Amino acid sequence: MEAIHQHCEALQTDFFANRALIIAANRGPVTFETAENGSLRFQRGEGGLVTALLGLCRHTDATWIACAQTEADAIWREGSVKLLDDDSAIRVQFLSPEASVYEGYYNVIANPLLWFLQHSMWDVPRAPVIDRTVWEAWEDGYVAVNRLFAEVIAERVRSTSRPTLVMLQDYHLYLVARFLRTNMNARERPTLLHFVHIPWPGPEYWRILPPAMRQAILDGLCGVDLLGFQTREDGLNFIRTCQSHLPRAHVDYERDRVWYRNHATHVHDFPISIDVDALRQMAESQEAADYLSEIQDDVGDQQLILRIDRIEPSKNIVRGFQAFEELLGIYPEHLGQVQFLALLVPSRMDVDEYQNYLDDLMAAAGRVNAKYGTSEWEPVRVLVGESYPRAVAALQLYDVLLVNAIADGMNLVAKEGPIVNRRHGVLILSERTGARQQLEPGAIVISPCDVYATAEALHQALVMSTVERSERATRLRWLIEREDITAWLCRQLETVAELNL
């Protein structure tokens, strides 16, 4: 892994020797708040993505453009922030659209309309209902904010004398590239790279959107030079969607390319990963150790089935509890011998679908406990709250890690677990997760809706021999370590260089 990091560091130095960098995302790398004395202070965002992208700042003049998330963000507005151990700084610029505009852009169109669509989560006979309110949110919210991003990016590109790489992030900014290409001449246009972090369904599902919305999204994404997805299947689905729904687009499956408006958009898969070193440091921290002791005391001599998820319908938590219930009914030898621990993080609790799903999963867990639990044994334990050290501690102790999402762009829990687990734990992985592309050789792969097959997989994992568990765990660690978050980023830069974009 050290050799990979050295190669990536050299690549970044060479790549940005004569390039500037702009990162554009809905959220910035920091969040500001106002201290008691009136000064502004910031907290750096967590996660490997922020770490990897900020690492580029050591090599070039970099700007991160995002929407303000707090009043303090809007007050601070823009300036340089030191976020690294050395003297490197990144210029952070916050956009502050009006509250009603942001509401339409984020809470009506991006979430839930696009997010639910791309995770194939709409109950189509009932929803979505695209009425006048949704159309107003599209025009006055999503389109307006994307245009604002494009204007600020163009202004920043024109302010530097060097060629610029613009890295657009995710489903919030699908229209930005087209606005940039329309409003900038060929000589001043930057290289545009857009990475989509969530799944991309096939063309049939995109018919949920009205043609005008659908074509605007495809038109926007075909304005980028390099379009990245989590998996090859996502990329192929995008090309198929363009072929079906974007008039005058010419697709080339052999070259993974869409030719549209006299411009080539190259489509590649770049499976995102984790910061392996940072995760291991967290696993060795005192905070994680305290949680580790607590969980060990609770589990005792039982085997541990673990899941760690946000409370979202796409995570398929209810069917996971139903599979555990079926396991106990089919294989009673596990009664009193296994605990199912679910660490769940609240997500978008102001959205009815999410609140209703929390009620459903708690009812499913309660049903298992009422049916099989005793005064001495609680089959399912649900802990709701956000604690990354607790999650990392639990990942060290599982015998089985259940990741049965209905749809997931990647699912990084599936990659975090094998890195820190101490028990040669078995990974049960949904075929609908992006992680399946890389981790299938070491996992038990299941269909997320097949509760019976999931129950059988849980049994297989619980009774698996020590030798097979060790072989699978070793294989998973190797697969993850060789393609960590640094390698993810460098593959994108290598592709830009190879394509001479």
N, C-alpha and C positions, 0 to 999 in steps of 0.2 A: 504493500500500500504506500510505503514511503516513496518508492520509485515513481508511482503514479502521481503523487502530490508534487514531486520535484519536476516532473514533466509538465504538469499543469501550471505550475508557477512560472516556468520558463516560457510556456506558450502565452500566458497572459502578458508577461513583460514584452514579448515580441509583438503580440497582436495589437497592444495599445501603445506601441512606440510612437505612432502617428495618428491615433484615433482618440476622440472624446467619447464619453458614454452618457447616455440618458436612460434611466429606468423609469417606467411609468406603470403605476399600479393604483388600485383604489385606495389602499392603505400605504402609509409611509413606513420607513424603518424605525421611526421614533414617534412617541406620543408625548405632547407637552401638557403640563399642568401648572397652575399658578400656586406658588408657595405662599406661606402665611405673610412673608415680608413683601409680597407683590411681585417677586422675581419669577421668571419662567424657568422651569426645570423639566428635563425630559427623561423618559424611560425608553430604553431600546426594546424593539420588538423581539420576541423569542422565535426560535426555530432555525433550522438549518438553511432555509431559503434566504433569510435575511443575512445570515452569516456568510453564505457563499457569494451573494451579490455584493455585499459590502467589501468582500475580499478583493474584488476588482478595483476598488477605489485606491488601492495602494499603487496602481499602475497607470492611472490616468486621471484627467479632469472629469469628475463624475457628478451628475445631478440626479436626484430622485424626486419625481413629481407625483403627488398624490392628493387626494381629497382630505381636507381637515376633518379630524374625528372629534376634536374638542374645541371649546372656545379659545383655549390657550394656543392650539395649533393655528387657528385663524389669526390670532393676535401676533404670533411670532412670524408667520407668513413665509419667510424665506431667509436663508443664510447658511453658513457652513457649520457643520457639527462634527466633532471628533468622536468617532465611535469605535476606533480600533486601538490596539495597544501601542502602536507607534504614533507618529504625528500626522498620519493620513487623515484627511477630512473629506466629507461628502457634502455637497450643496443640496439641501432639502428645500423644496418649494411646495407649499400647500395651496390648493385651489379651494375657494369657498363659494360654491354655488348656493343660491338661496335655498332655504330649508325645503320649500315645496318642490323645487327642482331636484334636489338630492333625493327626496322621498320618492318621486316618480322613477328616477334613474335606478335607485338601489332597491327600494322596498316594494316596487311594483313590477319592474321589468327584470333587472338582474336577479333579484330574489323577490318572489319565487319563480317568475315565468320561465326565464332561461335555465336557472339551476334545476328546477323540477323537470323541465323538458329534457335536458342533457343527461339527467339521471334516470330517465324513463319512468318518472314517478307520478305523472298525471293520471287521475281516474277519468279518462277521456269522456265517458258518457255524462259526467257531471262537471268536469273542470278541465282546462281553464275556461272562463267566460271572458272573452275579449270584447269588452263593451267600449263605450265612448271614453270612460275614465282611463282604461288601459291605453287606448290610442293617444290620449292627452299625455299620459305618463311617458309614452314612447317618444312623441314629438318634443314635448316641453321638458322632459327629464333625460331619458337615455341619449337621444340624439344631441340634445343641448350640452350635456356634460362631456360626451365624446368629442364634440366640436371644440369645447373649451380646452380639453387636454391637447387636441391637435394644435390649437392656436399657441398655447404656451410652449409646447415642444418645438414648433416651428421658430418661435422667437428665440428660444435657447440655441437651436441649431445655427441660426443666422448670426448669433453673437460670437461663435467660435470660428477660428480660421481653419480648424482641422476637420477631416472627415469624421462623421459621427455614427456610432452604432446606437440605435434606439431599441431597447428591449421592453416590449409591451407584455403585460402580464394578465392573462385570464379573461374571463367572459364579460367583465365589466367594460372592456374597451374594444369591442369588436369593430367599431366604425372608425377608429382613430386613423388607421393607415390610409384609408381612402381619402379622408379629409386632408391629410398631409400631402398625398400625391396630387390632389386637385389644386391645392393652394401653394405648392412650391414647384419651381421649375426643375428640370432634370439635373442641372449642374449643382443645385443646392440641396437636393433631397438626400436625406441620410439613408443608411442601410437599416432596413426594418426587420426585426425579428420578433415574432409574437409566439409566446408559449401558452397553451391552453392546459390548465391544471385539472380540469374535470373531464369526464368521458364525452365522446362525440357519438351520438347514436346514428343509426342508418337513415337513409333519405326518407323512408316511409314515416318515421316519427316526426321529422321536421315539417310534415304537412299540418301539424297542429298549429303552426304559426301561419298567419295570413301571408300571401305571396309577397307583399311589399316589405314586411319585416324580414321575412326569410331571405329575400334577395338582397336587401340592404346589408344583412350580416355577412352573407357570402361575398358580396361585392367588396365589403370592407376588408375581410380577411384575404381576399385575392389581391389586395393592395400591398401586402407584405412581401418581402423577399424570401424569408425563411419562416415557415409555420411549423411549430413543434407541438407534438402531442405526447401523451404518456405511453401509448402503445402503438404498434403497427396497425392494429385493427382500427383504432381511432383515426389514424391518418387515412387509411383506406376508406373508412366511412365518410370522411370529409370529401375526398375526391369523388366518391359516388354521389354525395349530396350535390356537389357542383354539377356533375354530369346530369343529374335529374332536375335540378331546380334553378340553375343559373344559365339563362339563355346566352348563347354565343361563347360559352366556355368550352375550351378544348382540353381534354384530360389525357394524360399519358401515364398509365399505370406502371410501365417498365421504368420510367425515370422518376416516378413519384412527383409529378409536376402538373400544375394547372396553368394553362395559357389563357389569359383573359385581358382584354383591353390592351393588347400589345405588350403584355408583361407576364413574366414567368414567376409563379409562386412555387417554391420547392417545399415539399411536405416530408417531414422526417419524424421519427419517434425518438424521444429523449426521456427515458424513464427516470423520474426524479427519485432521489434517495435521501439518506440521512447523514448527519454529521457524526460519524462513528466515534471519533475521539471525544467530542463534547458529550455524547451519550455515555461513554464509559466513565468519564469524569463525574457525571451526575450520579452514576450508579455507585461510585466510591465515596460520595459525599456523606457527611454526617446526617443530613436531613433524610436522605434515602435510607441510610442504615437504621434510623429510628423507626421509620415506617416498616422496614424489613422485619424487625423484631416483632412489631405489633401484628403483622400479617402472619408470621410464623406461629405466634401464640394462638391466633384465631383458628388457623388451619390444622395445627397439630400434626397428627400422623395421616391425615386424609390426603388423597390426591387432589390437586387443584386444577379446575378448569377456569380459565380466565378470559374475559373479554374487556376491552377498553375502547369506548366509543363516545362520540358526541351523540346526543339524543336527537337523532334524525331518522325519519322513516326509511331512508335509503340504507341504513346500517342493519336493518333486518333483525333487530334485537328480539322482537316477540317470537319469531320463528326459532331463534336460538334457544329460548327458554322452552318452547314447545318440543324441540328436539331432545333437550335434557329430560323433560318429562317422559317422552317416549323411550329414551334410553333406560330410565329407571323401571319402566313397565316391562320392557323386553328382557332386561338383564338385571334382575333383582339383587345379584351379588354385589352391585355397586351401592346399594342402599346403606347409608351410614358410613360409606368409605370415601365419598367424593363430595367436595364442595364446589359450587359454581359461584365465582366471585365476579360481579359486574361493576366496573368503575365507569360511571357515566357522567359526561360533562354536559350541562345545560346548553342548549343552542337555540336561538331565535324563539324564546318562550313567549314572545309577543305575537307569534304567528299561530293561529288556531290549530293548524295541522300538526304542529310540533307539540303543543300542549296536550292535544288529544292523544298523540302517540305516547307521551309520557304516561298518561292514564292507562293506556292499553298495555304497555310493557310492565307497569307495576302490577296490574291485574294478573298478567301471565305469570309473573314471578310468584305472586301470592297464591295462585292456584297450585303451583308445584309444591310450595311449602305446606299448604293446607292438606294436600293429598298425601304427601310422603314424609313430611317433617315430624319430628318427635320433640319431646322436651329436652333431649340431648343433642339433636341434630337438626340444623337449618340447611336444607339442600341448596337454596339460592340466597345469596346475600347481595343486595344492591346498595351501592354507595354513590350518591349523587353529589357532585361538586368537582371543582377543578383543582387538582394538585399534581403537577408533573412529577415531583419527587416520589409521591406515593405510587404513581403509575409505574415509574421506573423500578421501584422496589418490588412491586407485584410481578413485573415482567421477569425478574430474576428467579421467581419461585414457581412458575406454572409448570404443570405436567402436560397440559393441553392449552394451546392458545386458539380460540375460536374467532375467525374473521369470516363471517358469512354474508357480507354486504350484498344487497340486491344490485347495486352499481357503485363503483368507486373509481375515481381517476387513478389513484395508486393504492392508498392505504399504507401509511408509513408505520403503523403499529406492527404490521406483518414483518417489517424490516427491523424495527427496534427490538422486538422480542428475542429473536435468535442471537442478537449481538450480546445481550447481557444475561441471558438465561443460564442458570447454574445446574439445571436438572435434565439437560438434553430433552427439553420439552418439544412436543410435536405440534406443528402448525397445521391447522385445518383451514383451508383457504377457499373462498368462493371463486368460481371460475369467472365471475363478473367483476373482479377487482383488477386494476392495472398491474398489481404486484404479481399476478399469476404468470405473466409473460416471462419474468425472470426466475420466480421462486418455485415453479411447478416441480422441478426435479427433486426438491427436498420436502415438499408439502403433500398432504392429503387434500386433493381438490374435490369440491362438492358443488352441486347445483344449489343455489341459495334458496329456492322454493321447495326443495325436496327435504322435508323434515325427517322422513324415514331414513334417507341416505345419510343425513347429517347425524342422526342418532347412531347409526352403524359406524360412521367415521369416528365419533366420540368413543365408542366401545373399542374399536380397533386401536385408537391412540392410547387408551388407558391400559390395554393389555399387551401393547407392543413390547417386544424384547428389548433389553438394554442395548444390545449390539445394533439393532436397526435404528433405535432412537438416536444413538450416538452418531451413526453414519448420516442420518438425515440432518441432524443439528450441525454437524461439521460442514456438510454440503451447503446448507443455508448460509452459514457464516461466511464461507468463501465467496458465494455468489454476491452477498451484500457488500463485503469489504472491497471487492475489486471494482465496484461501481457505486461509490459513495457520492455525496452531494458535490464534492469537488470534481469528480469525473463527469457528473451530469452537466455541470456548467462548461467544462472544457470541451466536451463533445459538441456543444453548440458553437463554440468559438472555432473549433476545428472545421466544422461544416461550413461556416461562413467563409473561412479562409480557402477551403477546398473548392467551393463554388465561385470564388473570386467575386463575392458580392460587395 
